[in-house]
């Protein structure tokens, strides 16, 4: 009977230890002259898409939405670049079938759309990265705020 009780207690105690969550490791941005790299868990990451697993491990809806928007827009940017390349190559093969003005306006329009989508997608990635790093700090503290006419309120903050 004592052995069963001891085994039950050890099983119960070890179950809580197995349920511990992994602590989020902050992602640092290393800005180069022409490049943007990231430092995650003492490893240098060259591409933002390589940070998908750590960002999704946060299980935060805001991080997930912003990163998935970034990923979708990067894919769209790749499709636009591919369309521009195919259009330029087909125009080169069939010389004279497309006017020069139309060619440059189409290629220029695709290039401008690509630059705009790239800027917007980087903004979404920055939002996701900022929110992830806020979650990884996980500080506990007191918050003091004034609520106008009614007075001052005090609360304890703890990011989940």
N, C-alpha and C positions, 0 to 999 in steps of 0.2 A: 504494500500500500504506500509506503514511504517512497519507494522507487518510482511508482507511477506518479505520485504528486510532484516529485522532483523533476521527472521527465516532462510533465505537463507544464510546470513552471518554466523550465528551460526552453521549451518549444514556444511558449507564449512570449518570453523575453526576447528570443532570437527573431521572432516574427516582426517585432517592432524595429529591430536593428536592420532587417532586410528591407523594410519599407522606407528607409531614408532616401531622400532625393539627392541627386547630384547637384553640387553647388555650381551656379553659373559662373563661368570664367569671363571676365571682361575682354572685349575686343578693342585693341588699340589701333588707331590709324597712323601709318607711317607715310608721311607725304614726301615724295621725291620731287625731282625737277619736272619730269614728264610723266611720272607714274604715281599710282596710288596703291599702296600695299597695306596689308592688315597683319597685326600680330595677335595670334590666338594660341593660347597655351604654349608659349615659347616657340611657336612655329610661324614662319613668314608665309602668308597667303597672298598670292599674286592677283587673284580674281575674286570679285565680290560673290559670284555664284558659288564659289567653293565654301562659303560660310553658311550655306543653306541648312546643314545639319545642326550646327550650334544655335542658329537663330530659331529654328523650329523646336529645338529642345526646351526653349523657354516656355512653350505652351501658353503664350500670351496672344489674345486675339488681335491686338493692335500690331504687334510685330509680324504675325502671320499675314494679315491683310496687306500691310505695306510691302513686305518682302515679295508676296505673290504678285502684287501689282508691278513691282520692279522687274520680276522675272518675266511676266507677260509682255511688258513693254520692251524688254531687251530682245525677246523673241520676235516681236513685230519689227523692231529696228533691223534685225538680221534679215527678215523677209524683204524689207524695203531695200536694203543694200543688195540683196540678191536680184531683186527685180531691176534695179538700176544697172547692175552688171549685165544681165541678160539683154536688157533693152539696148545698152551701148554696143554689145557684141553683135546683136542682130542688125543694128543700124550699120555697123561696120561691114558686115557681110553683104548687105543689100544697099550698096551706095546709091544715092540719088532718089530712093523711094520715099524718104522722109525729109522734110525741109529742115534746114539748119536751125531756124528759129524755134520750131517745135521741139527739136531734139534738145537744145540747150534749156528751154523752159521746162521740159519734162525732167531732165536730169537735175536741174537746179531746184525744181520743186520737191523732188524726192530727197535731195540732199538737205534742203531746209527742214523738211518734215522729219528726217532722220536726226538732225541736230536737236530739234525741239523735243522729240520723243526721248532722246538720250538725256537731255537736261531734266525732263520731268521724271524719268526713271531713276536718275541719280538722286533726285529730291526724295523719292519714295524710299530708296535704300538708306539714305541718311536718317530719315525718320525712324525706320526700323532699327537701325544701329543705335540711335540715341535712346530709344525706348528699351532696347535690350541691355544697354549699359546701365540705365537707371535701375532695371530689375536686378542686375548682377551686383549692384552695390549693397542692396538689402540692409538698410540702416533702420534702426528703431530710435525714435526720438519724440520730443514734445512739439506740438504745433500750437502757436498762439495767434489768434486772429480776432480782429474787431469786426463786429457785425452791424456797424452803423449805430442806430439809436438804442438798441437793446443792451449793448455792452460788449464784454470780451468773452470769448469762448476758448476753452483749453481742450486739447485732445491728444491722444497718443497715435502716432502714425507708424505703420509697419507695412512696407510694400510686400505684396504676395508674389 
